[in-house]
Amino acid sequence: MGPRWMYTLLLRFWMIQGLVLGATGHYYSVSRRRLVPCGVLRWYSWLLMLATLLMYGVYWRYAENYLVEGMFRRHRFVQILSEGTVRVMLLTLVLQSVLRVFREREVCAVYNELRAMRQRSKVLQLQEEHSRFYYVMFFAKLIIYLQNFNCVLSVYIVVEVRTFTVCDFMATFYFAYISLVRECLLMSYVLLLLQLGEALRVNGEHPRTSYAALMRQLRRQERLLRLVQRVHRLFDWQVLAVLVFQLYFNTTTFYVAYSFLAAPSQSGSGSGSGWGSGFRVWSIKFLLTAAAFISKLCDGLLLHIVGGHLLAQGNKACASPQVEAASTHVQAAQRQMEMAYLKRAIRAANPENRVLGMFSMDMGCAFAIISSSLSYGIIIMQLGYIHSK
């Protein structure tokens, strides 16, 4: 069995909580083995989407008064960063809602087409056990996804500064809900890429006994690559919006974590027991902030690894079977195979093969995002000092 039983259990849990969150109006039918639209789920999803957008105005007003004066050494600068995070999150939420309305059916159609290909093809039906790469990426993505339940950070940040109110808990619940829906849709994108990558791998590893089998394999590969392009086009703007939000969020988190470094010295002016309590509170704040920062960095890196792996699977050449007779059928098959390779080479150089230029064969773009996030955090810390003088 291996990790398959755990994978199946966690995947079902994720699908159920996606329905509870109202992230989709489709459900997976076990009997049909496909995603089926449901009118009740669609209305439920749209009502939650509308309520989320309407409640954002209340959340915005709450965020303006969330940080207490004197909470940070550079309080005004942290307040500006917090307001910027709220604005960027609103843009991401609006874009995500629009794309959900217009592209949800197309995304489900891509998945259903992939399932139909697997049912019709005996080669793809061999994909019963996923590769180790698939399981590693799935569990890593799920762990990062579960970090969104870490809503304690937004509540615990005001410990020993002011008392909790009902508004604090409601706002924290609202923030956690928005984060879960946003990451749920992004995880759908990653799962589709992983499924397509596994289909390309199984199709490429299947041994060929004739040129007729080779041509069937090439046709399957072309169909799978067209599905990959459709998935990239359907999620391109949403992925871009999420990565921009994560970049800004990481920058803000970096500065907030740095601001916590001064907390023990400020708390040390009191009694010994007070200093010990303050140090424990500071440690928890710092650890929670660091966990949020690292999870966002790992999320972007994982997305690029999956995208690079998928491109590598799609660009693998299919080996020709060994035959002795040079018949007309063999020559025609060779010409078709050469044309398929030529089209694949042209497509590999085409910008449509990338999500707004984010995916490439190497990991340069992923490390560029990480390094730029760290660099912006350092620059912001320096600007905080300049602003205070």
N, C-alpha and C positions, 0 to 999 in steps of 0.2 A: 504493500500500500504506500509506504513512504509518506511524503508530505501531502499526498493527494487528498486524504480525508480532511486534513486541516484546511487545505486550500478550498475545498468544496464548502466546508462549514463557514469559513470567513467570507467567502464570496456570497453565499446566501444571506449572511448577516448584513453585508454591505448593500445588497440589493433591497432587502427589506427596509433598512433605515433610509435608503434613497426614496422609497415610496412614502415612508412616514414624513420625510422632509418635504415632500412635494416636488422633488427634483425632476420628475418625469411623469408623463401621462401614459406610459406603456408598462406592461408587466411581462415577465417571461413565462410562457406557457410550456409546461413540461411535456404535455401530450403532443403539441405541435412543434416543440423545439424551436421556438422563434419568439420575438418580441411582438406582443399583440396590443393594439391601442385599446384604451378603456375610457369611456366617456366620463365616468365618475372620477377616475384618477386625473383626467385632463382638467375638469372643472376644479377639482381640489388643488391641483398644481397652480392653476391660474389665479385662484383666490388667494393662495399663500403668496404668490409672486406680487400681486397687487397690494396685499396688506404689508408686505415687506417694504415696498417702495413708499407707501404712505407713511409708515412708521419711521422712515429714515429722517424725516424732519424733526420728529421728537428726539431721536437719537442724536442728531446734530446739536440741538440746543443743550442736551445733557452733556455732550462732549466738551462744549465750550466752558462749562463750569466744573469739569471733572477734576482737574489738577488744582490743588490748593496753593495759594500764594506762599512762597517760602519752602515749598516741597523740594525744589532743586536749587542748586547754586545758580544756575542759569535758567531761571524759571521762565522768563519771557521767550527765550529761544526754544525751550522744550514745548511750550504752548504753541508756538508757530509750527513746529514739527507735527504735533498732535492734530492741529487743524488741517494741515496738509494731508495727513493720513486719512482723515475723514473724507476729504474731497476726492482723493484718488480712489478710495473704496467706493464712493458713490458712482464715479464714472465706470468702474469695473462692474458694479451691480447693474447699472442701466444697460451697459453693453451686453452683459451676460443674459439679462432678461429678454432683450430684443432677439438675440441669437437663439435662445431657447424656443421662442415662439415660432420663428421662421425655419429653423434647421433641425428641430428634434425629430421630425418624421424622416428626414433624409438620413440622419445618423442611424436611426433604427433600421432603415431600409438597407444600409450598408452592412450592418450586422446580420440581418436576415439573409442577405445575398451570400455572405460568407458561410453561414450555416448551411444554406442550400447547396453551395459548392462542396462542402465537406460531406453532405449526405449523398450527393450524386457520384462523387469520385471515390473509388476504392483506395486510391493512394492517400488522399487526405483523411479518410476514415481511420487510417493507421495512427492518427494523432491522438491516441488515448492517454499517453503519459507525456507530460510536457517536459521540456528540457530543464536543466539545472538553472540556466540563465533566466528562464521564465519565472520559476519559483522564487529565485533570489530577488528579482525586480518586483514581483508582486508583493512579497512580504515586506520588502523595504518600502514600497509605496504605501502599503497599508499602515505601517508603523508611522510614517510621516503623516498620513491622513488622520490617524488617531491623535496626533499632537494637537489637532484643532479642538479636542475636548479639554485641552489645557486652558480652560477659561478662568482658572484660579488666578492667573497672572493679572488680569485686568481688575480683579477685586482686591487681591493681596497687595497691589502696588500702593494703596492708600492706607495700609495698616499703620497704626500709631500716628496717623496724621489727622484723620477725622473718623467719625462713626459711620457705620454702614447704614444705608437706607434701602427701602424697597426699590427705589429707582436704580441703585447700583446693581442689584441682582437682576432686575429686568433688563437693564442695558447689557449686562454681561451675557445673559441668555440670548439676547438679540444678536450680539456680536458673534457668539459661538454658532448661532444658526446660519448667519450669513457666510461665515467661514466654511462651515460644513457643506453648504450647498455649492459654494464656489469650488471647493476642492473635490466634491463628489463628481461634478461635471468634468473637471480636469482628470480625475482618476478614470472616468469613462474613456477619455481620449487615450490614456496610457494603456488601458486594457485592450482597446481596439488595436493599437499598434503592436502590443505583445501577441495578440491572437493572429494578426496578419503576419508577423515575423515568424511565428511557429508554423503557419501554413506554408510560407515560402521555404522554410527550412526542410519540412517534411517533403515538400514537392521536389526540392533540389537533391535531397539525399536518396530518393527512390531510384533503384538501379534500372537502367534502360536495357531492354533486350532487342530493340529494333528501332528503326528510324520513325516508324509510325508511333511508337510509344514516346519517342523523344519529342515529336511534334505535339502530341497531346500535352506533354509536360510543359513545353514552351507556351502553348495556348493558356494553360492554367496559370503559368507565371505572369503572362501579360494581363490576364484578368485580375490577378491578385495585386499587381502593381497599379492598375487603374483604380482599384479599391483604396490602395494606400494614398493615391493622389486625391481621391474624393475626401478621405478622412482629413488630410492636411488642409484642404480648402474649407471644409466645414468648421474646423476648430481654429483656423489661423488667427483670427482677431481675438478670440477668447483666450488663446494661449498667450498671445502678446500682452493682452491686458493683465492677465494674472502675473506674468513675469515682471511687468513694470510695477505692479503693486507690490510684489515680493521684494523687488529691488529697493523701493522707497521704504517699505516696512522694515527691511533689514537695516537700512541706513538709520532710521529712527530708533530701532531697537538697540543698535550699536551704541548710540549716544546715550540712551536711557541706561543701559548697562554700565556705561562709564560713569554716569552721574551717581549711580549707587555706590561707586567706590569711595566717595567722600562721606557716605553715611556713617561708617563706624567712627570716624574721627569726630563727627558732629555729635554722635551719641555718647562718645567717651567722656564728655564733660560732666556727665551726671555721676550717679553712684555706681559701685561695682556691679550690683545686681542689675541695675538699669542698663549698664553697658552690655552685660551678657545677654539680656533679652533683646536689646537693640541689634547686637551682632548676629543673633540667630535670625531675626527678622530680615536683616540685610542679606544674610547668606541665602535664605530662601528666595528673596526677590531676585538676587543676582543669578541664582541657578535657574530659576524659571525663565528669566530673560535670555540667558545663554542657550537654554534648550529651544526656545522659540526661534532664536537667530540661527542656530545650527540646522534645525529642521527645515527652515526655508532655503538655506543654502543647499542642503542635500536634495531637496525637491527639484530645484533647477538643474542640478548636476545629473540626477536620475533621469530627468526628461531628455537631456541631451544624450545620455548613454543609450537609452532605448531608441531614440531617433537615429543615432549613428549605427546601432546594431541592425536596425531595420533596413537602412540603406545598404549596409554590407551584405545582408541576405538577398536583397533585390538585385544587386550587381554581380552576384556569383554566376559564373558561366556554367552552363550545362555541358558535361562531357559527352562526346559523341560515342555511341556504341561501336564496338569492333565488328565490322562485317568485311567479307572478302569480295563479294560480287559488286562491281560498280555499275549498277543498273540505272535506268533513267529515273526510277523512283528515288533512288539514293541521291542522285545528283540534284533532283528537285528539292529534296528534303534539306540537303546541304545549303542550297541557295536560300531557302526560307529561314534556316537557322542563322545564316549570316545576316540576313535582313533583320531578324529579331535582335541580334546582338548590336547591329548598327543603330536601330531605334532606341535600344536601351542606353547606349552610349550618348546619344543625343539628349535623351530624357535626363540622364544623370547630370548633364551640364546645364539643364534648364532650371531657372529659378523656381518654377512651379514645384519642383521636387523638394523644395525646402519650405518651411513655415516662416515666411517673411524674412528669409535669410538666416534663420536661427539654427537650422540643422545643417551640419556639414560632416564630412567623413572623419574629421579629427575632432578633438574635444576643445579646440581653441576658443570657440565661442562660449562654452560653458565656463572655462576658467576666466575668460574676459569678464563675464558677469560677476563671478565671485570676487575677482580682484577689484573691479570697479566699485562693487558694494563696500568692500573694506576701505578702498581709497576715499570714497565719499564720506564714510563714517569718520575717518581721520580728519578730513577737511572740515567737516561740520564741527568736530571737537575744537579745532583751531579757531573756527569762526565764532564758536561760543565764547572762547577767551577774549577774542577781539571785541565782540559785542559787549562784554561786561566791563571793558576798560574805557 
